[in-house]
Amino acid sequence: MKSALTVFKEQITNFYLIQRLSLYEIKSNNKNNYLGMLWEILNPGIQIAIYWFVFGYGIRTGGEGRGAVGDVPFIVWLLAGMVVWFFISPAITQSSKSVYTRIRMLSKMSFPMSAIPSYVIMSKFYPHLYLTGITIVIFQFMGYTINIHYLQLPYFMLAVLALLFALSLITSTLSTMVRDVQMVVQSIMRMLLYLSPILWNMEGMLNDKLVTIMKLNPFYYIVEGYRSSLIGDSWYFIDHYQYTLYFWGLVLVLFLFGSFIHVKFRRHFVDFL
């Protein structure tokens, strides 16, 4: 608990610096591109088009293009889930290697190591806000207008940030000590794309027991929460309050464990390089 309080205080104390570094991270990643920040939107757009064509237009409908999940067109259902995945995936992969790739530079600064994954995650969060805004605008023209369920969207944004930070404390610490962890993280993220309800509707294809097992994946909660917010069909965190309790319980456990190992080993990070 002491380690968790230490890490939490470091985030609050250095919040302004984290924001500045995250903006610098975005600029440095796109400084050599003519289109700059526009690639943060173009890349997800291209991938969504490919996934829609393969899973919506092709596989799901035999090429007839009439795929739907319940009363929701497949492209709407897909976009509402993919918008958060394009934040989750790069945030996890980049934050997991954030410490050992930046420690030489930041070790000379008065800067807590726990804030390194934070600003990397925040650098991915800003493009996510832009992409979510564009998605909302697109939905207005597709008949899914802004409604009262949008009020839960900030909650799910907070939830995904909390989950990503808790995971990043674990993965960034372990990958600094053992580089193979980074490769494991990348492999797991490829699998989670298909083990999360992003490209296919699990509840419509699997029995209840398998769906319950799949829901052990906390990203299931996040993706379905985003869908409920953007499509506007339910108050997901209330209607599934037991799942909400499980999610935050898991986040707390991950944060406590991540804080413990981070504080325990961070003074030795330089020795592992």
N, C-alpha and C positions, 0 to 999 in steps of 0.2 A: 504493500500500500504506500509506503514511503517513496518508493521509486516512481509510482504512478503520480503522486502529488508533485514530485520534482519535475517530471516531464510535463505535466499539465501547466505548472507555473512557468516553465520555460517557453511554452507556446504563447501564453498570455503576455509575458514580459517582452517577448521579441516579435509580437504580432506585426508591428509596423515594418520591421526589417524583413520579415517573411514575405510580406506583400511586395516590397521593393525588389527583393531577389527573384520572386516569381515572375514579375513583369520583365526583369532583365533576362530571365531564362527564356521567355517567349521570344523576345527580340533577338537574342543570340542564336536561337534555333532556326530562325527564319531570315537572318540578315543576308544570306547569300542567295536567296530566292527572289526572283523578280516580282512574283505575286505576293511574297511575304506571308502575312497572316491569312490570306485568302486560302492557302493550302490547308489550313486547319478546318476549313469548311468543305473544300473540294474533295479531299481524300475520303472523308466519311460519305459524302454524296455519291461518289463513284462506287464505293463498296456496297452501299444500300441498294443502288440500282442493280448491281450484280446479284446480290442475295435475293432481291425481289424477282428477278428474271428466273433464277435457278429454282428457288423454293416456292415462289408464288405462281409465276407464269408457266413454269415447266413441270417440275416434279409433282406439285400438289394438284394440278388440274389437267395434266396430260396435254398441256399446250393451249388450253382454251382460255386461260386468263381469268377464270371466274372464282379463284380461291377466296375464301372468307373464313373468319374465325367467329362463329356465331353470326351476329348481324353486322360485324365490323369487317370491312374490306381488308384483305391480307396486307396490302401495302400500308394501310393506316396502322394496323396491328403491329407490323414489322417495324415501322418507323418509330412508333411510340416506345418500343423496347430497345431498339438499336441506339437511340439518341443517348441513353445513359451508358450503354456498353462501350461506346467510343470514348467515354471518359474513364470508365473502370479499367479497361484493358491497358492503355498506355500509362495510366497513373500507377498501376501495380508494377508493370515491367520496368518502368523508369525509376520509381522510388526504391525498388528492391536493390538497384545498383547505385543508388544516389550517394551513399556514404563513401564507398571505396573509390569512386571515380572523382570525388571532389574533396576528399579529406586533406590532401596535401596543400591545397589552396586555402581551405577554411581553417586548418589547424593553426595557422598563424594569426587568425582573427579571434576576437573575443566573441565567440559565437557558439551556442550549444549544439552539439551533434544531433540532438533530437529534432532540431528545427530544419535540418537538411531535407529529410523526406517530406516535411510539411510544405516547404516552398516548391518542391518538385511537383507535389500533388496539386498545389494551388495554381501552378503554371499550366496544368491541364484542365483546371476547373474553369478558367476564364473562357477558353474556346468552347467548353461545354455550355456555358451560359449563352454564347452566341448561337450555337447550334440548336439549343432548346428554343430560343427565341424564333429562329427561322422555322423550326418545326411547328411552333404554335401558329405562326402566320400561315403556313401551308395548310394546316388543319382548318383554318377559318374558311378557306375556299373549298374544302372537301366536306363541309357540313358539320364539322366538330368544333363548334364555336366555344369561346371562353365561357366557363360556367363555374358554379360555386365550388366544384371539386378541385379547381386549380389552387385553392387555398392550402391543400395538403402537399403541393409540390415543393415549397421551401422545406417542409419537414423531411421529405425523402432526400432532398439535396443534403441536408444536415446529416441524415442517416448514412448516406453513402460516403460522405467526407469522414465521419467517425469510423466507419468500417475500414476505409482505405488507410487511414492513419494508423489504426491499431495493427493492421496487417503489415504496413510498411516498417513499423518498429521491429517486427519479427524478421521479415525477409531481408531488410537492409543490414541488420546485425549479423544474421547467419551468413549472408552472401559475402560480407566483408571478411569473415573468418574462413569460409569455404566457398570458393568461386562457383563450384558446381551447383550451388543452390540457385544461382541466377538462371541456369539452364533448366533446372527443375521448374522454376516459376514460369518460365516461358512456355514449357510443355503443358503445364497445368492450365494456363490461360487459354491455350488452343483447345483443350478438352472442354473447359467450362463454357466456351461459346456454344457448344452443342448439348451440354448438360444443364444449361439454363434455358428458361422459356423465352428465347429470343427468336429463333428461326422456326420453331414449331411449337404447337400448342400441346403441352404435356397432359393437361387435364382432359383433353379431348381424345387422347390416344392411349394413355396408360391407365391401369387400374388404380384404385385408391391407395393401395399399399405402396406402389412404386412412386406415386405422386408425393406421398408423405416422405419417402426417402429422399426424393429429389429436393424437397423443401428444406432439408437440412443444409443445403447450399444457401448461404445468406443472400447471395445475389438474386435468387429467386424472389425474395421479398422486395428487393429494390426495384427490379424490372417490372414486376406486377404492380408495385406502387406507382411507378411512373405511368404505366398504362392507365391505371384507374384515374390518375390525375388528368392526363392529356385527353383521354377519350371521354372522361367524365361519366363513368358508370357506377362508381361506388366510393365510399370512404374506406379505403382498403385497410388502413391501420386500426380502424375501429371495428369494422366487420370481422377482421381476423386478429382480434386482440391477443389471442393466445400466441399466434405467430409473432406478433409485435413484441411480446414479452420474451419469447425465445430469442429473437433477433438481438435485442438490446442486452440480454443476458450473455449471449455469445460475444458481442462487441466488448462488453466489460471484461470478460475472461481474457480475450485476446489482448486488450489494452493492458491489463495487469501483467500478463505474461511478457508481452512485448516490452513494457517499461522496465520490468525486472532484468531481463537479459541485456537490454540496451544499456542501462546504467551500470550493470555489473561488468560489461566487457568494453565499454566505449573508451576507457582510459588506455586500453591495449590495442585500439584500432590501428594505430600507426605501425605497431609491431607486426601486424598481419600483412602489410603491404610489401 
